[in-house]
């Protein structure tokens, strides 16, 4: 079984947002996961818990992911001859 690969990732420092494309009967929907990377000895690990000082980077990577998702949706709309998607489809 092939592992699902992310559509793209956005990373600033140790904060990473991963965007996943999911095919639905209504078209592609995107989901986002956010992680904080850290080193435990020699091993890199991740956590979905964030400290106060992580929050500005969390906001920035989510904003960047949001922008990129809209750009992808715009490219898909332009490349197809279909009618524009309603606002709730983005």
C-alpha positions as CSV (number, residue, x, y, z in Angstrom):
1,X,0.0,0.0,0.0
2,X,1.4,3.4,-1.0
3,X,1.6,6.0,1.8
4,X,-0.3,9.2,1.2
5,X,2.1,12.0,0.4
6,X,1.5,15.6,1.4
7,X,0.6,18.2,-1.2
8,X,3.2,20.6,0.2
9,X,4.9,21.7,3.5
10,X,5.6,25.1,4.9
11,X,8.3,25.4,7.6
12,X,9.7,28.2,9.6
13,X,12.3,27.2,12.1
14,X,11.0,24.3,14.0
15,X,7.4,24.8,13.2
16,X,6.0,22.9,10.2
17,X,2.6,22.9,8.5
18,X,1.8,20.0,6.2
19,X,-1.0,20.3,3.7
20,X,-2.8,17.1,2.5
21,X,-5.1,16.9,-0.5
22,X,-8.1,14.7,-0.1
23,X,-10.2,13.7,-3.1
24,X,-13.9,13.9,-2.3
25,X,-17.0,13.6,-4.4
26,X,-17.1,17.4,-4.4
27,X,-13.5,17.8,-5.5
28,X,-10.2,18.2,-3.7
29,X,-10.3,19.3,0.0
30,X,-7.2,20.3,1.9
31,X,-6.4,19.5,5.5
32,X,-3.5,20.9,7.5
33,X,-1.4,19.4,10.3
34,X,0.9,21.6,12.4
35,X,3.9,20.2,14.3
36,X,6.8,21.5,16.4
37,X,10.1,19.7,15.7
38,X,12.5,19.2,18.5
39,X,15.6,17.1,19.2
40,X,15.7,14.5,22.0
41,X,19.4,13.6,22.3
42,X,20.4,12.7,18.8
43,X,16.9,11.9,17.6
44,X,14.5,14.4,16.0
45,X,10.9,14.1,17.2
46,X,7.7,16.2,16.8
47,X,4.9,17.4,18.9
48,X,1.5,19.0,18.4
49,X,2.0,21.1,21.5
50,X,3.3,24.7,21.3
51,X,4.7,27.1,23.8
52,X,4.0,30.8,24.0
53,X,7.0,31.7,21.9
54,X,6.0,29.2,19.1
55,X,2.7,30.8,18.5
56,X,3.8,33.6,16.2
57,X,5.5,31.0,13.9
58,X,2.4,28.8,14.1
59,X,0.3,31.7,12.9
60,X,2.7,32.5,10.1
61,X,3.0,28.9,8.7
62,X,-0.8,28.5,8.8
63,X,-1.2,31.8,7.0
64,X,1.4,30.7,4.4
65,X,-0.4,27.3,4.0
66,X,-3.8,29.1,3.6
67,X,-2.4,31.4,0.9
68,X,-0.9,28.4,-1.0
69,X,-4.1,26.4,-0.8
70,X,-6.0,29.4,-2.4
71,X,-3.3,29.6,-5.1
72,X,-3.7,25.9,-5.9
73,X,-7.5,26.3,-6.0
74,X,-7.1,29.2,-8.3
75,X,-4.8,27.3,-10.6
76,X,-7.2,24.4,-10.7
77,X,-10.2,26.7,-11.6
78,X,-8.2,28.4,-14.4
79,X,-7.0,25.1,-15.8
80,X,-10.5,23.6,-16.1
81,X,-13.4,25.0,-18.2
82,X,-15.8,24.3,-15.3
83,X,-17.8,27.0,-13.6
84,X,-16.1,28.8,-10.7
85,X,-16.4,27.1,-7.3
86,X,-18.8,28.6,-4.7
87,X,-17.0,30.4,-1.9
88,X,-17.6,27.6,0.5
89,X,-15.7,25.2,-1.7
90,X,-12.4,26.9,-1.0
